[in-house]
Amino acid sequence: MATLKSSILLKPSVSSSSSQQKRVIRAAINIPKRVASISLPELRTSGLDGLELHSSIEKRLSPISINTGFKRLENNGVDPLVMAKIYAILEAVADRVEMHNNIGDQRTHWNSLLLTSINAITLAAATMAGIAAISAGAPAAALKLSSTSMYVAATGMLLIVNKIQPSQLAEEQRNAARLFKQLQNQIQTMIRAGNPTAVDVKELMEKVLALDKAYPLPLLGVMLEKFPETVEPAVWWPTKQRRRQSKGLAGNKDFNGWNGRLEGEMRQIVNVMRIKDREDYLKLASKALKLNKILAITAPVLTGLAALGSAFVGSPSHGGWAVMLGVLGGSLASVVNAFEHGGQVGMVVEMYRSNAGLFKLMEESIESNLREEDLVRRENGDLFETKVCLQLGRSLSQLRDLAAASASKGIEIDEFASKLF
């Protein structure tokens, strides 16, 4: 710490019997090193008390201390407006994480509550239909009417629930919360380790909007199609992504970390992910989607037939068949509904679709770097290889072994790229 010493001459009050006396008071003020080179003129006053001395020094030092932070930002090349926008995006992303978490919990509760309610209504209606078959008179008519009404209500509820697929909605919100949390961490890392620019602001805005589009919060009008003709990988990133160069790593002596071995290795990893991992998850998603379609149609059909059968319970000509439909149809409908929503088949479809999207994102990221002929403009090769290893759950040696096996066996390779999913 630098030490600033000022000599101050203070005169005591004038006395008729004694001459004026002078006392020298020395004050030591500690100033940070960053302002040590600033020289202040010696303060020499008379009749100043401690408050005036403090005020005088504060006036001289306050501009320095106030502007120190801004000078640091200016020296690092950070625009305060850009930083303000970055922090605004960070706040919005944190809010979206909370929103998606809350709505995900809400839709999980929807799935469990609606499943329990519909099955309870269906089984109660089946019980009433059976009791009505062995009863006579007014009680039988009341039981038939109640059973039919409950079956109709269950059919309507099933049509709505099977259309929106609450378990799949909940999985969408969980994925969105995780991806927004990932984006939040990236922004915080950018603030701590880098110098954000206006280009970074634009890129972050595009990522936020792409995530909003991929995982919408409302149901009406913008809900994702739950029963598409074909299953496509989930896409939650902008169409054009900028390759982020790590500060201080680009342009080093070893060609920015890239060489022929690493390029060939990355090409083989892309091939494995495309023909094995992504293709496998899309096949699984298609099978789960077909099963979900069958279950979503079967349950309302069974409750509808059960409602028709319960209406004819006790009829002389159709009594036997009516009882069978009224009781057996309701029982089977509850089993199908429990399997579909209790097993969360819609959630499984979304999980497979999201995993396929992750592999597609990795493929695009690798191919984007390989297409760039200027090695300096690529992401650092060593760092990029490490990221790929972490995303696939492999070590560097395992990744290289996989690339070598793919090069030798081609499409006949029996190993998947990812060890996480």
Helices and strands as residue ranges (DSSP letters): E 2-10, E 23-31, G 33-35, H 50-76, H 80-133, H 138-164, H 166-193, H 198-214, G 255-257, H 260-272, I 273-278, H 279-311, H 319-337, I 338-342, H 345-371, G 375-377, H 381-392, H 396-409, G 410-412
